[in-house]
């Protein structure tokens, strides 16, 4: 028993041929097909109404959210009646005849993620790809490989037991839902099944520059999930560096406008600390529960002021008591920033952005 989840947008011309091929492959298996359509402008609804007479087809059209392939896959998985789920594209680029082989692998390895792979031994892709498309695919794949152990982490053709992943914590952006599942799911390993990937013959690709930017945002999220606290600390440091640059620009900019340097120093702190708070809320700790903005901003400002006091105190102590730092003030300056950064990160993690506080 298996559920096939197929996200669609304007794929009406491909659906009949796809369902015919699926029936030929799965004629001896109990299955259902869930077409999860993002409000297509073609005749997807009418086509599916006709096909329901011949195939175990369910048409879903989730509303109230932006059009998104990954969210469609999650909607389909939630609605599927079987635990074993296979996800594939509607454009016939993924060969349905490989589903039986993938199903055999899942039967023997129920705790694994089964992936249809273009780059695994025996797999292939359309040789008519342009140099730019091949390079784009290669770079995107290389960026994702540290997250998972497989040759084709970008593949959208995969099979799993959906009970092995908490779908409520998934926060995909864009098209790479398989990568999301591999990173967040409880899978012993990824088993790759070689496939021959073919370009679509009918319709237009949905991949564009906007989707590529979404992929980069998605990748950043998944690295934070994979690296945990260490990833958050690195991200927190990067945000802090950008805030320092803004602080410096504001400081000198205000003086250029005639503001006394002491007042400029007092003012420049506020845009910088607000910038750090906003970026950390959205990016570094974006996976965490959102809390009231004003209260959280005040808490972040308070912890940053304490962090500044730690910074100044370390600097003052080292330059007054330690000979090396008396000769090299810049080293004491860096040490102070380092200690303050550790304090600020701990305060942000445990207090300001904590999931445990309402």
C-alpha positions in Angstrom: 0.0 0.0 0.0 1.4 3.3 -1.0 0.4 7.0 -1.5 1.8 8.9 -4.4 2.0 12.7 -3.8 2.3 14.8 -6.9 2.5 18.6 -6.6 1.2 20.4 -9.7 0.8 23.8 -11.2 -0.5 24.0 -14.8 0.3 20.4 -15.5 -3.1 19.3 -16.9 -1.6 18.1 -20.2 0.9 15.8 -18.4 -1.4 14.3 -15.7 -3.3 11.7 -17.9 -0.1 10.2 -19.3 1.5 10.1 -15.9 -1.5 8.3 -14.3 -1.5 5.8 -17.2 2.2 5.0 -16.6 1.6 4.7 -12.8 -1.3 2.3 -13.3 0.9 0.1 -15.5 3.5 -0.1 -12.8 1.3 -0.4 -9.8 -1.6 -2.5 -11.1 -1.0 -5.2 -8.5 -0.5 -2.8 -5.6 -3.1 -0.9 -3.6 -2.3 2.8 -4.1 -3.7 6.3 -4.2 -2.6 9.3 -6.1 -2.9 12.7 -4.5 -2.7 15.6 -7.0 -1.9 18.6 -4.8 -2.6 21.6 -7.1 -1.7 25.2 -6.4 -4.7 26.7 -8.1 -3.6 26.1 -11.6 -5.0 28.4 -14.4 -5.3 25.5 -16.8 -8.0 22.7 -16.8 -6.4 20.6 -14.0 -9.7 20.4 -12.1 -11.6 19.2 -15.2 -9.0 16.7 -16.2 -8.8 15.3 -12.7 -12.6 15.0 -12.5 -12.6 12.8 -15.6 -9.6 10.7 -14.4 -11.2 10.0 -11.1 -13.5 7.6 -12.9 -10.6 5.4 -13.9 -7.9 5.9 -11.2 -7.7 6.1 -7.4 -7.2 9.8 -7.6 -7.7 12.6 -5.0 -7.4 16.2 -6.0 -6.4 18.7 -3.3 -6.3 22.4 -3.7 -5.1 23.9 -0.5 -5.9 27.6 -0.1 -4.8 30.4 2.2 -1.1 30.3 1.5 1.3 31.4 -1.3 1.9 28.9 -4.2 4.7 26.7 -3.1 5.7 23.2 -4.3 7.2 22.1 -1.0 4.2 23.1 1.0 2.0 21.2 -1.5 4.1 18.0 -0.8 3.6 18.5 3.0 -0.2 19.0 2.4 -0.2 15.8 0.4 1.7 13.8 3.0 -0.7 15.0 5.7 -3.7 14.0 3.6 -2.4 10.6 2.5 -4.0 7.5 4.0 -1.0 5.2 3.8 2.3 5.6 5.8 4.5 4.8 2.8 4.7 7.8 0.5 6.4 8.5 -2.8 6.8 12.0 -4.1 7.4 12.7 -7.8 7.0 15.5 -10.3 4.0 15.7 -12.7 6.1 16.5 -15.8 7.2 12.9 -16.4 10.9 13.8 -15.6 10.8 11.1 -12.9 10.3 7.5 -14.2 7.3 5.8 -12.5 8.8 2.3 -13.4 11.4 2.9 -10.7 8.7 3.0 -7.9 8.7 -0.8 -7.6 12.5 -0.9 -7.0 12.3 1.9 -4.5 9.4 0.1 -2.8 11.5 -3.0 -2.5 14.3 -1.0 -0.9 11.8 0.5 1.6 10.4 -2.9 2.4 13.9 -4.1 3.3 14.9 -0.9 5.0 11.9 0.8 6.5 14.0 3.2 8.6 15.8 4.6 5.5 15.0 7.4 3.0 14.8 6.1 -0.5 16.0 8.5 -3.1 15.8 8.5 -6.9 19.2 9.7 -8.0 20.5 11.0 -11.2 24.2 10.9 -10.1 24.3 7.5 -8.4 26.0 4.7 -10.4 23.6 3.8 -13.3 21.7 7.1 -13.2 21.6 9.7 -15.9 20.2 13.1 -16.8 19.2 14.8 -20.1 22.4 15.4 -22.1 20.8 18.3 -23.8 21.2 20.5 -20.8 22.9 23.8 -21.4 26.3 24.4 -19.8 24.7 27.0 -17.5 22.0 24.6 -16.3 24.5 21.8 -15.6 26.8 24.3 -13.7 23.8 25.6 -11.8 22.8 22.0 -10.8 26.4 21.1 -9.9 26.9 24.1 -7.6 23.5 23.7 -5.9 24.3 20.0 -5.3 27.8 20.8 -3.9 26.3 23.3 -1.5 23.9 20.7 -0.1 26.1 17.7 0.1 27.6 18.4 3.6 24.0 18.2 4.9 23.3 14.6 3.8 25.2 11.5 2.6 24.1 11.0 -0.9 25.1 12.0 -4.4 21.9 13.8 -5.5 20.5 15.8 -2.5 18.5 18.0 -4.9 16.3 15.1 -6.2 12.6 15.6 -5.9 11.8 11.9 -6.5 11.8 10.0 -3.2 10.0 7.5 -0.9 9.7 7.3 2.9 7.6 6.3 5.8 6.0 9.6 6.7 5.8 8.5 10.4 9.6 9.0 10.5 9.3 12.8 10.2 7.4 15.4 12.2 5.7 17.3 9.4 4.7 20.1 11.8 8.3 21.2 12.2 9.1 21.3 8.5 9.7 24.8 7.2 10.6 24.5 3.5 11.1 27.3 1.1 10.9 26.6 -2.6 11.3 23.3 -4.4 13.8 21.2 -2.4 11.5 19.3 0.0 13.4 16.1 -0.3 16.4 17.8 1.3 14.2 19.2 4.0 12.9 15.7 4.8 16.4 14.1 4.8 17.8 16.7 7.2 14.8 16.8 9.6 13.7 13.2 9.5 14.6 10.2 11.6 16.3 8.1 8.9 19.2 5.7 9.5 20.6 6.5 6.1 19.8 7.5 2.5 19.5 4.6 -0.1 19.9 5.8 -3.7 18.2 4.2 -6.6 19.6 5.2 -10.0 17.1 6.9 -12.3 17.2 8.4 -15.8 16.0 12.0 -15.4 14.3 13.4 -18.5 13.4 17.0 -19.3 9.7 17.8 -19.6 8.2 17.5 -23.1 5.0 19.5 -22.3 4.6 22.7 -20.3 7.2 25.1 -18.8 9.7 24.7 -16.0 8.8 26.5 -12.8 12.4 27.1 -11.9 13.5 30.7 -12.0 15.8 33.2 -10.3 13.3 33.7 -7.5 13.4 29.9 -6.7 17.2 30.0 -6.7 17.1 32.7 -4.0 14.6 30.7 -2.0 16.9 27.7 -2.2 19.8 29.7 -0.6 17.4 30.8 2.2 16.3 27.2 2.6 19.9 26.0 2.7 20.8 28.5 5.4 17.9 27.2 7.6 18.9 23.6 7.1 22.6 24.3 8.1 21.3 25.9 11.3 19.2 22.8 12.0 22.1 20.4 11.2 24.8 22.3 13.1 22.5 23.2 16.0 24.0 25.6 18.6 27.3 25.9 16.8 25.5 27.0 13.6 23.6 29.6 15.6 26.7 30.9 17.2 28.4 31.3 13.8 25.3 33.0 12.5 25.1 35.2 15.6 28.7 36.3 15.1 28.0 37.2 11.4 25.0 39.3 12.4 27.0 40.9 15.1 29.7 41.8 12.6 27.2 43.4 10.3 25.9 45.4 13.3 29.4 46.6 14.1 29.8 47.9 10.6 26.4 49.7 10.9 27.5 51.1 14.3 30.7 52.4 12.8 29.1 54.0 9.7 26.4 55.7 11.9 29.1 56.9 14.3 31.2 58.6 11.6 28.2 59.6 9.6 26.7 61.6 12.5 30.0 63.3 13.1 30.2 64.2 9.4 26.8 65.9 9.9 28.2 67.9 12.8 27.1 65.8 15.8 29.7 65.8 18.7 31.6 62.4 18.9 30.3 61.6 22.3 26.7 62.1 21.3 27.3 60.3 18.0 28.6 57.3 20.0 25.5 57.3 22.2 23.2 57.5 19.2 25.0 55.0 16.9 24.4 52.2 19.3 20.6 52.2 18.8 20.3 51.5 15.0 23.1 48.8 15.4 21.4 47.0 18.3 18.0 47.2 16.6 19.5 45.8 13.4 21.1 42.9 15.3 17.9 42.2 17.1 15.8 42.1 13.9 18.3 39.9 12.0 18.7 37.4 14.9 14.9 37.2 15.3 14.4 36.4 11.6 17.5 34.6 10.7 19.7 33.2 13.5 16.8 32.2 15.7 14.1 32.1 13.0 13.3 28.4 13.9 12.2 29.4 17.4 8.9 30.6 18.7 8.2 34.3 17.8 7.5 36.4 20.9 6.2 40.0 21.3 8.5 42.3 19.4 8.7 45.3 21.7 9.3 43.2 24.8 11.9 41.1 23.0 13.7 44.2 21.6 13.9 45.7 25.1 15.3 42.4 26.5 17.9 42.3 23.7 18.9 45.9 24.3 19.3 45.1 28.0 21.4 42.1 27.4 23.5 44.0 24.9 24.2 46.8 27.4 25.3 44.2 29.9 27.4 42.6 27.2 29.0 46.0 26.5 29.8 46.3 30.2 31.4 42.9 30.1 33.4 44.0 27.1 34.6 47.2 28.8 35.3 45.5 32.0 37.5 42.8 30.4 39.3 45.5 28.4 39.9 47.6 31.5 41.1 44.7 33.6 43.5 43.4 31.0 45.1 46.7 30.1 45.5 47.6 33.8 46.7 44.2 35.2 48.4 42.2 32.4 51.7 43.3 30.9 51.1 41.9 27.5 47.8 43.7 27.1 49.3 46.9 28.4 51.6 46.8 25.4 49.0 45.6 22.9 45.7 47.3 23.6 44.2 45.9 20.4 44.5 42.4 21.8 42.6 43.5 24.9 40.0 45.1 22.7 39.5 41.8 20.8 39.4 39.8 24.0 36.7 42.1 25.3 34.6 41.7 22.2 35.1 37.9 22.4 33.9 37.7 26.0 31.0 40.0 25.3 30.0 38.0 22.2 29.9 34.8 24.3 27.8 36.5 26.9 25.4 38.0 24.4 25.0 34.7 22.6 24.2 32.9 25.9 21.7 35.6 26.9 20.1 35.5 23.5 19.9 31.7 23.4 18.7 31.1 26.9 16.6 34.3 27.5 15.8 36.7 24.7 15.0 34.2 22.0 14.2 31.2 24.2 11.4 28.8 23.1 10.5 28.3 26.8 9.3 31.9 27.4 6.0 33.1 26.2 
